[in-house]
Amino acid sequence: MKNAAKLYYQQKLFVMLVAITSINAQAHSTYANTRQTLPSLPAVVPVASLPATVYKSPEIINQWVAQDKKDLMKAHAWELFIAAMQPLYKEKDATIRLFDTWHSLDEVVPPIGAPIVGFNKSGAGTTRKTNTMGNLDVPEQSAHSHASALAITLKNAPPDTNTGRDYLAFSEASVSDVKYNLEIGKFVESQLMNTKVTPSGETVVVGYNLNARIVPNSAQSVIFDDTKAVMIKPAFTIIKGKGPTVIGRWDENINVTNPDSIATAQLPGHANTLVASERTWRKEAIIYPSNSSTWPEPTTYYGRDGLEIDPPSNENGRLMAFNLSDFHYIKLTQAQVDSLKTGILKELMGPNIDNIEVGDYAILTSFHISTREINDWTWQTFWWQPTGSESLYQNGVQLHQEVLFNTNPLYKPLKHFRTGVGYSYATANKEAVINANPYLEGSFGMLKGLETVFGAKADTNSVNIFLRDESNPANPMPLSYDGVNYVHTPTFGLKTNCVTCHRAAAYPLDSYGTLPASTGGIYPDYGLLKGNEDLFVNRVTTGFLWGVVNKIAEREADVNTKIEE
């Protein structure tokens, strides 16, 4: 056994040396750009597509699914991630990547009465203005009503009885920038949108046609079969720009995505798989808002709620240090700050929203990528996890890719991520496939089934959020509220599957608590959906596109509100 291990590492070293030589020989290739060679961001940005070579045929991917080849799925996931993260431009000290050039949800689904991008016109939609990039908003996992506990907002959460601070910490409300490639823009404009040409020659939206597709007592669907379609959800954590910020750090030592069986995720020792919201994470990291891990004295430190704290200690090695070079990041502008301080983020973050200001940073901590390469799409997600028992190589990173991360500063942020994949509802052995992101789907465990999770006191206006009581590290317990310890059972949180969740995307939206009796009052978070279940009767499924159907519902609600006024 020892000889076999020695041989493996000798082979790995050889491959790495060959890869380093190869990368050095390709110093002027696409993936060998240096910070100095990146051009400045132009005022009008060409929309970049994923390289054609990154796509796989449906036959190949379906064969992976049939044979449960999760290693090949993960290898494909990393190819997609690297392609989407390809650096294209520089803007001051920030890197603009390929995915940054894609259109936002607001552009793909504009308000009724607003002009369309015109994706289906020759040459249209192939550029974006710089000032439309970085459209930060709250991830739909927190803000809409399509999955676990969807119609619930985290307003009026009780303060931490130890500190008096709001429970939902500054760094614990992710913001995202949902983006779609050109193929999805073409689909929405050609299949879901009604338009007219104004006297001035401008084409505007006059409405969306999903309501007209509803057939009473029947389940209908929208067909979307462009295999080049891609949707992504980069999500960010906010840190202060005036000093180092402590954030929660995911440090689960099992691969919670695609466990060998559901029982794996239910073992008592895997607490983070049960309640995975950032506020329950016991490990932390300190992020320096510069490209060094030092800060001029006197230093002001900020805690997980965005407020000033005493200099943090590294007791028990729980606090790791990083700087901006370890992340893809956005430096917040006034427009972004103003946008973040409105709407549901204010409800999610409470008073901490006032701490967001120009010069703070949004650092990339998670990334969903979904492609229409197969009928049920491919689903891969990435989350920031700088340590863990699983190496990059074991997580699917090929040796030449790991060399790229270690030798090219522009790709350095990728080395701190891990991935999970879910290309099907179940494995060949009929075990449910689990695929979730702790930063995004983790909050499902805090909200789904309120009475089950939080007791009879729970309601739809406020949720009794708990933190772990660290006074006894050997036996951390939830903090109590009104004398009640809220213990989270059963196993929600990261027990979910992207395919199931997105297969449930349909119009009109159903709110949590008003679903057909056969659903048990909750949306399915994993397991097979065929599209003809009671959940879809009198509705139209929307090709796995939750973002699109939610935005259409929002646009129609805006019009109805104006009519009522």
C-alpha positions in Angstrom: 0.0 0.0 0.0 2.8 2.4 0.9 4.6 1.6 -2.4 1.3 2.3 -4.3 0.9 5.6 -2.5 4.6 6.5 -3.3 4.1 5.7 -6.9 0.9 7.8 -7.1 2.7 10.9 -5.7 5.7 10.4 -8.0 3.3 10.3 -10.9 1.5 13.3 -9.6 4.7 15.3 -9.3 5.7 14.3 -12.8 2.4 15.4 -14.2 2.6 18.7 -12.3 6.0 19.4 -13.7 4.8 18.7 -17.2 1.8 20.9 -16.6 4.0 23.8 -15.3 6.2 23.5 -18.4 3.1 23.5 -20.6 1.6 26.5 -19.0 4.9 28.4 -19.2 5.1 27.5 -22.8 1.7 29.0 -23.4 2.4 32.3 -21.7 0.4 34.2 -24.2 -2.6 31.8 -24.3 -6.1 32.5 -23.1 -5.5 31.1 -19.6 -2.1 32.6 -19.0 -2.9 36.3 -18.9 -1.3 38.3 -16.2 -2.7 41.3 -14.5 -0.5 43.6 -16.5 -1.7 42.2 -19.9 -5.4 42.7 -19.3 -6.9 45.6 -21.2 -8.9 48.3 -19.4 -12.6 47.8 -19.2 -14.2 49.6 -22.2 -17.4 51.7 -21.9 -19.2 49.2 -24.1 -18.4 45.6 -23.3 -18.6 42.8 -25.8 -20.7 39.8 -24.4 -18.3 36.9 -24.3 -19.5 33.3 -24.8 -18.1 30.2 -23.2 -15.6 28.5 -25.5 -17.4 26.0 -27.7 -14.9 23.3 -26.6 -16.2 23.4 -23.0 -19.6 22.0 -23.9 -20.2 18.3 -23.9 -22.7 16.4 -26.1 -25.9 15.1 -24.5 -24.8 11.5 -25.3 -21.6 11.9 -23.3 -23.3 13.5 -20.3 -26.2 11.1 -20.2 -23.7 8.3 -20.2 -22.0 9.8 -17.1 -25.5 10.0 -15.5 -26.3 6.4 -16.3 -23.0 5.2 -14.9 -22.9 7.5 -11.9 -19.6 9.0 -13.1 -19.5 11.8 -10.5 -15.8 12.2 -11.1 -16.3 13.1 -14.7 -19.2 15.4 -13.8 -16.9 17.3 -11.3 -14.2 17.5 -14.0 -16.7 19.1 -16.3 -17.9 21.4 -13.5 -14.4 22.8 -13.1 -14.0 23.3 -16.8 -17.2 25.4 -16.8 -16.1 27.3 -13.7 -12.7 28.1 -15.1 -14.2 29.2 -18.5 -16.7 31.5 -16.8 -14.0 33.0 -14.5 -11.7 33.7 -17.4 -10.2 37.2 -16.8 -10.9 39.6 -19.7 -10.3 43.2 -18.4 -9.1 45.2 -15.5 -10.9 48.1 -13.8 -8.7 49.9 -11.4 -7.6 47.1 -9.1 -10.4 44.7 -9.9 -10.6 41.9 -12.5 -13.5 41.7 -14.9 -14.2 38.1 -15.9 -16.1 36.4 -18.7 -19.3 36.0 -16.7 -19.4 39.7 -15.9 -20.2 40.5 -19.5 -23.4 38.5 -19.5 -26.8 40.1 -19.1 -28.6 40.5 -15.8 -32.1 39.2 -15.0 -33.5 42.7 -15.2 -32.2 43.1 -18.7 -33.4 39.7 -19.9 -36.9 40.3 -18.3 -37.4 44.1 -18.5 -40.4 45.9 -17.0 -43.6 46.0 -19.0 -43.5 49.1 -21.1 -39.7 49.1 -21.2 -37.5 48.6 -24.3 -36.1 45.1 -24.9 -32.5 44.3 -25.5 -33.3 42.7 -28.9 -31.4 39.5 -28.6 -32.9 38.0 -31.7 -31.9 40.9 -34.0 -28.7 40.5 -35.9 -25.9 41.7 -33.8 -28.1 43.0 -31.0 -27.5 42.0 -27.4 -23.9 41.3 -28.1 -22.6 44.2 -26.1 -23.4 45.8 -22.7 -22.7 49.2 -21.2 -20.2 49.1 -18.3 -22.7 50.8 -16.0 -25.1 47.9 -16.2 -22.6 45.4 -14.7 -22.5 44.3 -11.1 -26.3 44.3 -10.5 -26.2 43.1 -6.9 -29.4 41.8 -5.3 -30.5 39.2 -2.7 -30.4 35.6 -3.9 -33.8 34.3 -4.8 -33.3 31.5 -2.2 -34.0 34.2 0.4 -36.3 36.5 -1.5 -39.0 34.7 -3.4 -41.6 32.0 -2.9 -40.5 29.0 -4.9 -38.8 26.6 -2.5 -38.3 25.9 1.2 -40.3 28.4 3.1 -40.4 30.8 0.3 -42.9 33.5 1.3 -41.1 34.1 4.6 -38.8 37.1 5.3 -36.4 37.4 8.2 -37.7 40.7 9.6 -38.0 41.4 13.3 -35.7 38.6 14.4 -35.0 38.9 18.1 -31.6 40.3 19.1 -28.8 38.1 20.5 -29.4 38.1 24.2 -25.6 38.2 24.9 -24.7 41.1 22.7 -27.9 42.9 21.9 -27.0 42.8 18.2 -29.2 41.7 15.4 -29.0 37.9 14.7 -28.5 38.2 10.9 -24.9 39.3 10.7 -23.5 41.8 8.2 -21.4 39.2 6.4 -24.1 36.6 6.5 -26.6 38.0 4.0 -25.3 37.0 0.6 -25.9 39.2 -2.4 -25.9 37.8 -5.9 -25.7 38.9 -9.5 -27.8 36.4 -11.6 -26.7 36.3 -15.2 -27.8 34.6 -18.4 -26.0 34.1 -21.7 -27.3 35.2 -25.0 -29.2 32.0 -25.7 -31.5 32.5 -22.7 -32.1 36.1 -23.7 -33.2 34.9 -27.2 -35.5 32.4 -25.6 -37.3 34.8 -23.3 -37.8 37.4 -26.1 -39.0 34.9 -28.7 -41.1 32.6 -26.5 -42.3 34.4 -23.4 -42.6 38.0 -24.4 -45.2 40.1 -26.2 -43.8 43.2 -27.8 -44.7 46.2 -30.0 -42.9 48.8 -32.0 -43.5 52.4 -30.8 -43.9 55.3 -33.3 -40.3 56.2 -32.6 -39.2 52.7 -33.8 -38.4 51.3 -30.4 -39.5 47.8 -29.5 -41.0 47.6 -26.0 -42.5 44.8 -23.8 -46.3 44.9 -23.7 -46.6 41.8 -21.5 -45.6 38.2 -20.9 -47.6 35.3 -22.3 -47.4 32.6 -19.6 -50.9 33.4 -18.3 -52.3 32.7 -21.8 -50.8 29.3 -21.8 -52.7 28.0 -18.8 -55.2 25.2 -19.5 -57.7 24.6 -16.7 -57.2 21.3 -14.9 -54.0 20.6 -16.9 -50.3 21.0 -16.5 -48.6 22.8 -19.3 -44.9 23.4 -20.1 -42.7 25.7 -22.0 -40.1 23.9 -24.2 -36.6 25.2 -24.1 -34.1 23.1 -26.0 -31.1 25.3 -26.8 -28.1 23.2 -25.6 -25.8 26.2 -25.4 -28.0 28.0 -22.8 -26.3 28.8 -19.5 -27.5 30.5 -16.3 -25.2 31.4 -13.4 -25.7 32.8 -9.9 -22.5 34.3 -8.5 -23.1 35.2 -4.8 -21.0 37.5 -2.7 -20.3 38.2 1.0 -19.9 41.8 2.1 -16.8 43.0 4.0 -15.8 46.4 5.2 -13.3 48.5 3.2 -12.1 50.4 6.2 -10.6 47.5 8.1 -10.4 43.7 8.4 -13.7 41.9 8.7 -14.4 38.5 10.3 -16.7 36.3 8.3 -18.1 32.8 8.8 -16.2 30.0 7.2 -17.6 26.7 6.0 -15.5 23.9 7.3 -17.5 20.7 7.0 -15.2 17.7 6.7 -17.5 15.6 4.6 -18.6 16.0 1.0 -22.1 17.0 1.8 -23.1 17.1 -1.8 -23.9 13.8 -3.4 -23.3 11.7 -0.3 -23.3 7.9 -0.7 -26.8 7.9 0.6 -29.3 10.1 2.4 -28.2 8.4 5.6 -24.7 9.9 5.2 -26.1 13.4 5.5 -28.2 12.5 8.5 -25.5 11.2 10.8 -25.6 13.2 14.1 -22.0 14.4 13.8 -22.8 16.3 10.6 -24.5 19.2 12.3 -23.8 21.6 9.5 -25.7 19.5 7.1 -28.8 19.9 9.3 -28.6 23.7 9.9 -26.3 25.2 7.4 -27.0 29.0 7.6 -23.8 31.0 8.0 -24.9 32.2 11.4 -24.5 28.6 12.7 -20.9 28.1 11.4 -18.3 27.9 14.1 -15.2 28.5 12.0 -14.3 32.0 10.9 -11.9 33.8 8.7 -10.6 37.4 8.8 -10.4 39.2 5.4 -8.1 42.1 4.9 -9.5 44.6 2.3 -6.1 45.0 0.5 -3.6 42.7 -1.2 -1.6 42.1 2.0 -2.5 40.4 5.3 -1.5 43.4 7.4 -3.2 46.7 8.0 -1.9 50.1 9.1 -2.2 50.9 12.7 -4.4 51.8 14.4 -6.5 49.0 13.0 -10.3 48.9 13.3 -11.7 45.4 13.1 -15.2 44.5 12.1 -17.2 41.5 13.2 -19.7 39.2 11.5 -22.4 41.9 12.1 -20.4 44.6 10.4 -19.9 46.5 13.7 -16.5 47.3 15.3 -14.9 44.6 17.5 -11.8 44.2 19.6 -8.9 42.6 17.7 -9.9 39.0 17.2 -7.9 36.1 18.6 -7.1 32.9 16.8 -8.1 30.6 19.7 -8.0 26.9 18.7 -6.9 27.9 15.2 -10.4 28.8 14.1 -9.5 32.1 12.5 -7.7 32.0 9.1 -6.4 35.2 7.4 -7.0 36.1 3.7 -6.8 39.2 1.6 -8.4 40.5 -1.6 -6.0 38.6 -3.9 -7.7 35.4 -2.5 -11.1 36.4 -4.0 -12.9 37.7 -7.0 -14.3 40.9 -5.7 -16.4 44.0 -6.4 -15.7 47.3 -4.8 -19.1 48.8 -4.0 -20.1 52.0 -5.8 -22.7 54.5 -4.6 -25.3 53.1 -7.0 -24.7 49.6 -5.7 -24.9 50.7 -2.1 -28.1 52.6 -2.7 -29.6 49.6 -4.4 -28.6 47.2 -1.6 -30.2 49.4 1.0 -33.7 48.9 -0.5 -36.1 46.1 -0.7 -35.8 42.7 0.9 -32.1 43.1 1.9 -33.2 45.7 4.4 -35.6 43.1 5.9 -32.9 40.4 5.9 -30.1 42.5 7.5 -32.1 44.8 9.7 -30.1 47.6 11.2 -26.8 46.2 9.7 -27.9 47.5 6.3 -26.8 51.0 7.4 -23.2 49.7 7.7 -22.9 49.1 4.0 -21.1 52.0 2.4 -19.1 53.0 -0.7 -15.7 51.4 -0.6 -16.9 48.2 1.0 -16.3 45.0 -0.9 -18.4 42.1 -2.1 -16.2 39.0 -2.3 -17.3 36.0 -4.3 -18.1 33.1 -2.0 -20.4 30.9 -4.1 -21.3 30.3 -7.7 -24.0 28.2 -9.4 -23.6 27.2 -13.0 -26.3 25.4 -14.9 -26.2 24.4 -18.6 -28.9 23.1 -21.0 -26.5 20.5 -22.3 -29.0 17.8 -21.4 -32.8 17.9 -21.0 -32.7 18.3 -17.2 -29.7 20.7 -17.4 -26.4 20.1 -15.7 -26.1 21.5 -12.2 -22.8 22.4 -10.5 -22.2 24.7 -7.6 -19.1 26.1 -6.0 -18.6 27.4 -2.5 -15.7 29.1 -0.7 -14.0 26.5 1.5 -10.3 27.1 1.9 -9.7 24.0 4.1 -11.2 20.6 4.5 -10.4 16.9 4.4 -10.8 16.8 0.6 -8.1 18.1 -1.6 -8.6 20.0 -4.9 -7.5 16.9 -6.8 -10.0 14.7 -4.9 -12.7 17.3 -5.6 -12.3 17.0 -9.4 -9.6 19.6 -10.2 -7.2 18.2 -12.8 -3.5 18.6 -12.1 -2.9 21.2 -14.9 -5.8 23.2 -13.5 -4.3 23.2 -10.0 -1.0 24.4 -11.4 -2.9 27.2 -13.1 -4.5 28.3 -9.8 -1.1 28.2 -8.1 1.0 30.0 -10.8 -1.4 32.6 -12.3 -2.5 35.2 -9.7 -5.7 35.9 -11.7 -6.9 32.3 -11.1 -5.8 32.2 -7.5 -9.3 32.7 -6.1 -10.4 29.4 -7.7 -8.1 27.3 -5.4 -10.2 28.2 -2.4 -13.5 26.7 -3.8 -15.0 23.2 -3.7 -17.7 21.9 -6.0 -20.8 19.7 -5.8 -22.6 18.3 -8.9 -26.1 17.0 -9.5 -27.0 16.0 -13.0 -30.0 13.8 -12.1 -32.7 13.2 -9.6 -31.3 9.9 -8.4 -28.3 7.6 -8.9 -28.4 4.3 -10.8 -29.0 2.6 -7.5 -32.1 4.8 -6.9 -30.5 6.9 -4.2 -31.5 10.5 -4.1 -28.9 12.9 -5.4 -28.1 15.7 -3.1 -26.5 18.9 -4.4 -26.5 22.2 -2.5 -24.4 25.2 -1.7 -24.0 26.1 2.0 -24.0 29.8 1.3 -27.2 29.7 -0.7 -29.3 26.6 0.1 -28.1 26.5 3.7 -30.8 28.9 4.7 -33.4 26.4 3.6 -32.8 24.7 6.9 -33.6 27.8 8.8 -37.0 28.4 7.2 -38.7 25.3 5.9 -41.5 23.9 8.0 -41.5 26.7 10.6 -43.6 24.9 13.2 -41.4 21.8 13.0 -38.2 23.7 13.2 -39.0 26.5 15.6 -42.0 25.4 17.5 -45.6 26.7 17.7 -44.4 30.3 18.2 -43.2 30.5 14.6 -45.2 32.6 12.2 -44.8 34.1 8.7 -43.9 37.6 9.9 -40.8 36.8 11.9 -38.6 33.8 12.5 -36.9 33.0 15.8 -33.3 32.7 14.5 -30.8 31.1 16.8 -27.1 31.1 17.1 -25.0 28.4 18.7 -24.1 29.1 22.3 -20.3 28.9 22.4 -20.0 29.1 26.2 -19.6 25.4 26.3 -17.7 24.4 23.1 -17.9 20.7 23.9 -21.7 20.9 23.8 -22.9 23.9 21.9 -26.6 24.5 22.2 -29.0 26.9 20.4 -29.5 30.2 22.3 -33.0 30.3 23.8 -35.7 32.8 23.1 -38.5 33.3 25.6 -37.1 30.3 27.5 -37.4 27.9 24.6 -34.5 26.2 23.0 -35.2 25.8 19.3 -33.6 22.6 18.1 -33.6 22.0 14.4 -35.1 18.7 13.3 -35.4 16.9 11.0 -32.7 17.3 8.4 -33.3 20.2 6.1 -30.7 22.7 5.1 -28.3 21.1 2.6 -30.6 18.2 1.9 -31.7 19.5 -1.5 -31.2 18.9 -5.2 -30.9 21.7 -7.9 -32.7 19.5 -10.4 -35.8 19.0 -8.3 -36.0 22.6 -7.1 -35.7 24.1 -10.6 -38.0 21.5 -12.2 -40.6 23.0 -9.9 -40.3 26.4 -11.5 -43.8 27.3 -12.8 -46.2 30.1 -13.4 -48.2 31.4 -11.6 -46.2 31.2 -8.3 -47.6 29.2 -5.5 -46.9 30.5 -2.0 -45.6 28.3 0.8 -48.7 27.1 2.8 -51.1 27.4 -0.2 -49.8 24.4 -2.2 -51.9 21.3 -3.1 -52.6 19.0 -0.2 -50.6 16.2 -1.9 -47.4 18.3 -1.4 -47.8 18.3 2.4 -47.7 22.1 2.2 -44.1 22.3 1.1 -42.1 22.4 -2.1 -40.1 19.3 -2.9 -36.4 19.8 -2.3 -35.1 16.5 -3.7 -36.6 13.6 -5.5 -38.1 12.9 -9.0 -40.6 15.4 -10.5 -42.2 14.6 -13.9 -44.0 17.9 -14.4 -47.5 16.4 -14.3 -47.9 16.3 -10.5 -50.7 18.1 -8.6 -48.1 20.9 -8.0 -48.3 21.8 -11.7 -52.1 21.6 -12.4 -53.4 25.0 -13.7 -49.8 26.1 -14.1 -47.1 26.3 -16.8 -43.6 25.0 -16.1 -40.9 27.3 -17.3 -38.0 25.2 -18.4 -36.1 25.1 -15.1 -35.8 28.9 -15.1 -36.9 30.1 -11.6 -35.3 33.5 -12.0 -37.3 34.2 -15.2 -40.7 33.1 -13.8 -40.2 35.1 -10.6 -39.2 38.2 -12.5 -42.2 37.9 -14.8 -44.4 37.6 -11.8 -42.8 40.7 -10.3 -43.2 42.7 -13.5 -46.9 41.8 -13.7 -47.4 42.6 -10.0 -45.8 46.0 -10.6 -48.3 46.7 -13.3 -51.3 45.6 -11.2 -50.1 47.8 -8.3 -50.0 50.8 -10.6 -53.5 50.0 -11.9 -54.9 49.8 -8.4 -53.2 53.1 -7.5 
